[in-house]
């Protein structure tokens, strides 16, 4: 009964510890850090070449980046909260099923023990020494064996279900801790968002006249375009370098795989040759033994004939045909596959999660095949078209679509985010590489919702419209580029 009481005891104390969510989040940030450092260095290289250092919009950079990050975090947290809520609901249903099963099994075990107690609980020794009918003794012994086996199976199943209940409780607690983490992060991000929006409003009020004046300077517009061109060129170079590195790594892995296969084939061939030699040696040994036995038989016959005649008669008895004996194979050789030479295994590197990549998420040629079929990145009126003049400055390299602040901006096609940061002249900027040297550019965003390395599909929300970077109106600046050069998106995207 003591064992039964210990078995039924349940419940475990849950100490404060990091949740799985926080561990995964930290790992993801660590993976992304290397790529982000490269892009930060790239952005710094572009800034070094700038001749005009005093730009009013730069004063807004920190605040606009903070607003973008806060909005992205709030969006991610809302999705996480929804996913964790679904997980918690599923765990609740699982717990109900486990609790019902455990309760039923406890009842079955209690009934089994009660019936065994009422029946007198005869042991096997007492039954064997009872002197009763042997047939009855045998029947009762079998029955007792069946009962014992049923008890054992029931106890084992009950233990497994109790362990499952405990695991379920731990997962439920972890999910609740994650929800609390998410709620706290949401409160922090909302407070930060309110603070940064107020700060940006103050800065805009103080800088409004300087921003208007600088927007009218042709030199500033030219520098903005040059900055964008430099960024796209450097990104293209970085993408090409990473693609070359990935191709070289793939080739190295294929070479290693070929070398391992060759080594295995050589080891198999060596093992097969060693087995063949062992069989040949065993066969030769058996033949030698048979020949020695035949020779001994011939000599015995000669001696017997000599004893009968009393003198030695030269006689060469006919050789006794001796059938080739069957070679008795070692059971190991007979039953098992050829032994492979022992090769000291090299320690395999631990599998790591895939690192963020700048490689396109769509094959080359996929983007070009969508010409004229792609939808506009957001609904709104096209205020400025490609090629139109900017006063005394250069012509527009893209289009500007007016839209209210916070309107979702969608990727026009599948690809991978290669830039997601603030850039002078374009504010919060996101660039998607579509493969085949095609890129789409989305500027003046209030927030960028994707991070560098994220793969996107056509229609995915990647940012929200705004007027960051010192832009006068709220909306989206949109460009398409091929091999680094801007081209008219009108024939490609249905505005």
C-alpha positions in Angstrom: 0.0 0.0 0.0 3.0 2.3 0.7 4.2 1.8 -2.9 0.7 2.6 -4.2 0.5 5.7 -2.1 3.9 6.9 -3.5 2.7 6.1 -7.0 -0.5 8.2 -6.6 1.4 11.2 -5.2 1.7 13.9 -7.8 2.7 17.6 -8.2 6.0 19.3 -8.7 7.4 22.7 -7.7 8.1 25.0 -10.6 11.1 27.3 -10.0 11.7 30.5 -11.9 13.8 29.7 -15.0 14.2 31.1 -18.5 11.4 30.1 -20.9 12.0 28.3 -24.1 10.8 31.4 -25.9 13.6 33.5 -24.3 16.2 30.9 -25.2 15.1 30.7 -28.8 14.9 34.5 -29.1 18.5 34.9 -27.7 19.8 32.3 -30.1 18.1 34.0 -33.1 19.6 37.3 -32.1 23.0 35.8 -31.9 22.7 34.2 -35.3 21.6 37.6 -36.8 24.4 39.6 -35.2 27.1 38.7 -37.7 25.1 39.7 -40.7 23.9 42.9 -39.0 27.5 43.9 -38.2 28.4 43.6 -41.9 25.5 45.8 -42.9 26.4 48.3 -40.2 29.9 48.5 -41.6 28.6 48.9 -45.1 26.4 51.8 -44.0 29.3 53.4 -42.2 31.5 53.1 -45.4 28.8 55.0 -47.3 28.6 57.7 -44.7 32.4 58.2 -44.8 32.2 59.3 -48.4 29.5 61.9 -47.6 30.5 65.5 -48.3 27.5 67.1 -46.5 27.5 66.1 -42.9 24.9 68.5 -41.6 21.5 67.1 -42.5 18.4 68.1 -40.5 16.8 64.6 -41.2 19.7 62.9 -39.4 18.5 64.4 -36.1 15.3 62.3 -36.6 17.2 59.1 -37.3 17.4 57.7 -33.8 13.8 58.5 -33.0 12.5 57.1 -36.3 14.5 53.9 -35.9 13.2 53.5 -32.4 9.6 54.0 -33.6 10.1 51.4 -36.3 11.7 48.9 -33.9 8.9 49.3 -31.4 6.1 48.8 -34.0 7.9 45.7 -35.4 8.3 44.3 -31.9 4.6 44.9 -31.1 3.6 43.1 -34.2 5.9 40.2 -33.5 4.7 40.0 -29.9 1.0 40.0 -31.0 1.8 37.0 -33.3 3.7 35.2 -30.5 0.9 35.9 -28.1 -1.6 34.3 -30.5 0.6 31.3 -31.1 1.2 30.7 -27.4 -2.5 31.0 -26.6 -3.3 28.3 -29.2 -0.5 26.1 -27.7 -1.9 26.7 -24.2 -5.4 25.7 -25.3 -4.1 22.5 -26.9 -2.2 21.7 -23.7 -5.3 22.2 -21.7 -7.2 19.7 -23.8 -4.3 17.2 -23.5 -4.3 17.6 -19.7 -8.0 16.9 -19.4 -7.6 13.7 -21.4 -4.6 12.6 -19.3 -6.4 13.4 -16.0 -9.4 11.3 -17.1 -7.2 8.4 -18.1 -5.2 8.5 -14.9 -8.4 8.6 -12.8 -9.8 5.6 -14.6 -6.6 3.6 -14.2 -6.4 4.4 -10.5 -10.0 3.1 -10.2 -9.1 -0.1 -12.1 -6.0 -0.7 -9.9 -8.0 -0.1 -6.7 -10.7 -2.6 -7.8 -8.1 -5.1 -8.8 -6.4 -4.9 -5.4 -9.7 -5.0 -3.6 -10.8 -8.2 -5.4 -7.4 -9.8 -4.7 -7.8 -9.0 -1.0 -11.3 -10.4 -0.9 -10.2 -13.6 -2.7 -7.7 -14.2 0.1 -4.6 -13.4 -1.9 -3.2 -16.9 -2.0 0.4 -17.1 -2.7 2.0 -19.7 -5.1 3.9 -21.6 -2.4 0.8 -22.1 -0.3 -1.1 -23.3 -3.4 1.6 -25.8 -4.4 1.7 -27.3 -0.8 -2.1 -27.5 -0.5 -2.2 -31.1 -1.8 -5.2 -30.2 -3.9 -6.1 -31.5 -7.4 -3.1 -30.9 -9.6 -5.3 -29.7 -12.5 -6.9 -27.1 -10.2 -3.5 -26.1 -8.9 -2.3 -25.6 -12.5 -5.4 -23.6 -13.4 -5.1 -21.4 -10.3 -1.4 -20.8 -10.9 -2.1 -19.7 -14.5 -4.9 -17.4 -13.3 -2.6 -15.8 -10.7 0.0 -15.3 -13.5 -2.5 -13.5 -15.7 -3.6 -11.3 -12.8 0.0 -10.4 -12.0 0.7 -9.6 -15.6 -2.4 -7.4 -15.8 -1.4 -5.6 -12.6 2.1 -5.0 -14.0 0.8 -3.6 -17.3 -1.7 -1.4 -15.5 1.0 0.0 -13.1 3.4 0.6 -16.0 0.7 2.4 -18.0 -0.3 4.4 -14.9 3.4 5.5 -14.3 3.7 6.6 -17.9 0.5 8.6 -17.8 1.5 10.2 -14.5 4.9 11.2 -16.1 2.9 12.6 -19.0 0.8 14.7 -16.7 3.9 16.1 -15.0 5.4 17.0 -18.4 2.1 18.6 -19.4 2.1 20.7 -16.3 5.7 21.8 -17.0 4.7 22.8 -20.5 1.6 24.6 -19.3 3.7 26.6 -16.8 6.3 27.4 -19.5 3.5 28.7 -21.8 2.0 30.8 -19.0 5.5 32.2 -18.3 5.9 33.0 -21.9 2.6 34.8 -22.1 3.6 36.9 -19.1 7.0 37.7 -20.7 5.2 38.8 -23.9 2.7 40.9 -22.0 5.5 42.7 -20.1 7.5 43.3 -23.4 4.3 44.7 -25.0 3.9 47.1 -22.1 7.5 48.2 -22.4 7.3 48.6 -26.2 4.1 50.6 -26.1 5.6 53.0 -23.5 8.7 53.4 -25.7 6.5 54.0 -28.8 4.6 56.8 -27.1 7.8 58.3 -25.8 9.5 58.2 -29.2 6.5 59.6 -31.1 6.4 62.6 -28.7 10.1 63.1 -29.1 9.8 63.0 -33.0 7.0 65.4 -33.0 9.1 67.9 -30.9 12.0 67.5 -33.3 9.9 68.0 -36.4 8.5 71.2 -35.0 12.0 72.5 -34.3 13.4 71.3 -37.7 10.5 72.0 -40.0 12.0 75.1 -41.7 15.4 73.5 -42.2 13.8 70.3 -43.6 11.8 72.3 -46.1 14.9 74.3 -47.2 17.0 71.2 -47.6 14.4 69.3 -49.6 14.5 72.1 -52.2 18.3 71.9 -52.6 19.2 70.1 -55.8 22.5 69.0 -54.3 20.8 67.1 -51.5 18.6 65.2 -54.0 21.6 64.2 -56.0 23.5 63.1 -52.9 20.5 61.0 -51.9 20.4 59.3 -55.2 24.1 58.7 -55.1 23.8 57.3 -51.6 21.1 54.9 -52.8 23.2 53.8 -55.8 26.2 53.1 -53.6 24.1 51.1 -51.1 22.6 49.0 -53.9 26.0 48.4 -55.5 27.6 47.4 -52.2 24.7 45.1 -51.4 25.0 43.4 -54.8 28.7 42.9 -54.2 28.0 41.4 -50.7 25.3 39.1 -52.1 27.7 37.9 -54.9 30.4 37.3 -52.3 28.1 35.3 -50.1 26.7 33.3 -53.0 30.3 32.5 -54.0 31.2 31.5 -50.5 28.1 29.3 -50.2 28.9 27.7 -53.6 32.4 27.0 -52.4 31.2 25.5 -49.2 28.7 23.3 -51.1 31.5 22.1 -53.4 33.7 21.4 -50.3 30.9 19.4 -48.7 30.3 17.4 -51.9 34.1 16.7 -52.1 34.1 15.5 -48.5 31.1 13.3 -49.1 32.8 11.8 -52.2 36.0 11.1 -50.1 34.0 9.5 -47.4 32.2 7.3 -50.0 35.5 6.3 -51.6 37.0 5.5 -48.1 34.0 3.3 -47.3 34.2 1.5 -50.7 37.9 0.9 -50.1 37.2 -0.4 -46.6 34.4 -2.7 -47.9 36.7 -4.0 -50.7 39.5 -4.7 -48.1 37.1 -6.5 -45.8 35.8 -8.6 -48.7 39.4 -9.5 -49.8 40.3 -10.4 -46.2 37.3 -12.7 -46.1 38.2 -14.3 -49.4 41.7 -15.0 -48.1 40.3 -16.5 -44.9 38.1 -18.8 -46.9 40.9 -19.8 -49.2 43.2 -20.5 -46.2 40.5 -22.6 -44.6 39.9 -24.5 -47.8 43.7 -25.2 -48.2 44.0 -26.3 -44.6 41.0 -28.7 -45.1 42.5 -30.1 -48.3 45.9 -30.6 -46.6 44.2 -32.4 -43.7 42.3 -34.7 -46.1 45.5 -35.5 -48.1 47.3 -36.3 -44.8 44.5 -38.7 -43.8 44.6 -40.4 -47.3 48.4 -40.9 -47.0 48.0 -42.4 -43.5 45.3 -44.8 -44.9 47.7 -45.9 -47.7 50.5 -46.5 -45.3 48.2 -48.5 -43.0 47.0 -50.7 -45.9 50.7 -51.3 -46.9 51.6 -52.4 -43.4 48.6 -54.8 -43.2 49.6 -56.4 -46.5 53.2 -56.8 -45.4 52.2 -58.5 -42.2 50.1 -61.0 -44.2 52.9 -62.0 -46.7 55.8 -61.8 -44.2 57.9 -59.7 -46.5 57.8 -56.4 -48.0 56.4 -56.2 -51.4 56.9 -53.0 -53.3 53.5 -51.9 -53.9 52.0 -48.7 -54.8 48.4 -48.8 -53.8 45.9 -47.0 -55.9 45.2 -43.7 -54.5 42.0 -43.6 -52.6 39.8 -40.9 -54.1 39.0 -38.6 -51.3 36.1 -36.2 -51.9 36.9 -32.6 -51.2 35.6 -32.0 -47.7 33.1 -29.3 -47.2 34.8 -26.3 -45.6 33.2 -25.6 -42.3 32.7 -21.9 -42.3 33.0 -19.8 -39.2 29.4 -18.9 -38.1 30.4 -15.3 -38.2 31.5 -15.6 -41.8 28.4 -17.6 -42.7 25.7 -15.5 -41.1 27.0 -12.0 -41.0 27.7 -9.5 -43.8 31.4 -8.7 -44.6 33.1 -7.0 -41.7 34.2 -3.5 -42.4 37.6 -2.4 -41.2 37.4 -0.4 -38.2 38.0 3.2 -38.9 38.3 5.7 -36.1 35.2 7.9 -36.7 35.9 11.6 -36.8 33.7 13.7 -34.5 30.8 15.0 -36.5 30.2 18.8 -36.0 27.0 19.6 -34.2 24.1 20.6 -36.5 23.5 24.3 -36.2 20.4 26.2 -37.2 20.7 27.9 -40.6 22.4 31.3 -40.4 20.7 34.4 -41.8 21.5 34.6 -45.5 21.5 37.3 -48.2 20.9 34.8 -50.9 17.6 35.2 -52.8 14.6 33.2 -51.7 13.5 32.9 -55.4 15.3 31.4 -58.3 16.8 33.5 -61.0 14.3 34.3 -63.8 11.2 34.0 -61.4 10.9 37.8 -61.0 11.3 38.6 -64.7 8.5 36.1 -65.5 6.1 38.3 -63.4 6.4 41.4 -65.5 3.1 43.2 -65.7 1.4 40.9 -63.2 2.6 42.2 -59.9 0.3 44.2 -57.6 1.1 47.6 -56.1 2.9 47.4 -52.8 0.0 49.4 -51.1 -3.2 51.1 -52.2 -3.0 54.8 -52.8 -2.6 57.6 -55.4 0.7 57.7 -57.3 1.8 61.3 -56.7 5.1 61.1 -58.5 6.1 58.9 -61.4 9.4 57.5 -62.7 11.3 60.0 -64.8 9.4 63.2 -63.8 11.5 66.2 -63.0 12.3 67.4 -59.4 12.4 71.1 -60.0 16.0 72.0 -60.8 17.3 68.6 -59.6 17.5 65.2 -61.3 14.5 63.2 -62.3 12.8 60.7 -60.1 14.2 57.2 -60.1 11.0 55.7 -58.6 7.4 56.5 -57.7 5.9 58.0 -54.6 2.5 56.6 -53.6 0.5 58.7 -51.1 -1.0 56.8 -48.2 -2.0 57.4 -44.7 0.6 56.7 -41.9 0.6 53.1 -40.8 -0.8 51.6 -44.0 0.7 48.2 -44.6 3.2 47.9 -47.4 3.4 44.4 -49.1 6.3 42.7 -51.0 5.5 42.7 -54.7 7.2 39.3 -55.2 9.0 36.6 -53.4 12.6 37.3 -52.3 14.8 38.0 -49.3 15.3 41.1 -47.2 18.9 42.4 -47.7 18.5 45.8 -46.0 16.2 46.9 -43.2 17.5 50.2 -41.6 17.4 53.9 -41.6 19.1 55.7 -44.5 19.5 59.5 -45.0 17.1 60.8 -47.6 14.9 57.6 -47.5 14.2 57.2 -43.8 13.2 53.7 -42.6 14.2 51.7 -45.7 13.7 48.1 -46.7 15.2 46.4 -49.8 14.2 43.0 -51.1 16.4 40.9 -53.4 14.3 38.9 -55.9 17.2 37.0 -57.5 18.5 37.5 -61.1 19.9 40.9 -59.9 16.5 42.4 -59.4 15.7 44.4 -56.3 12.6 46.3 -55.0 13.1 49.3 -52.7 10.6 50.7 -50.2 11.4 54.0 -48.5 10.0 56.6 -46.1 8.3 53.9 -44.0 7.0 54.5 -40.5 8.2 51.0 -39.6 10.0 48.1 -41.2 8.4 44.8 -40.1 11.0 42.4 -41.5 14.7 41.9 -40.6 17.7 41.3 -42.7 17.8 37.7 -43.9 14.0 37.2 -43.7 12.5 35.4 -46.7 9.2 37.0 -47.9 6.4 35.9 -50.3 4.4 38.1 -52.6 1.8 40.0 -50.6 3.7 39.6 -47.2 3.5 42.8 -45.1 7.0 44.1 -44.9 6.6 47.7 -43.6 4.1 50.4 -42.9 3.9 53.7 -44.8 5.0 57.0 -43.2 7.1 60.1 -43.7 10.4 59.1 -42.1 13.6 60.7 -43.4 12.2 64.2 -43.4 9.6 63.6 -46.1 6.8 66.1 -46.2 3.9 63.8 -47.1 3.0 60.4 -45.7 3.3 57.5 -48.1 5.8 55.2 -49.8 8.8 55.8 -52.0 9.1 52.7 -54.3 11.9 51.8 -56.8 12.8 48.8 -58.9 16.4 48.1 -59.9 18.1 45.7 -62.2 21.9 45.3 -62.0 22.0 48.3 -59.8 20.1 50.6 -62.2 16.7 52.0 -61.5 14.0 51.4 -64.2 10.4 52.4 -64.6 8.1 50.0 -62.6 5.0 51.1 -64.5 5.3 48.2 -67.0 5.9 45.7 -64.2 3.6 46.6 -61.4 -0.1 47.3 -61.7 -0.6 50.6 -59.8 
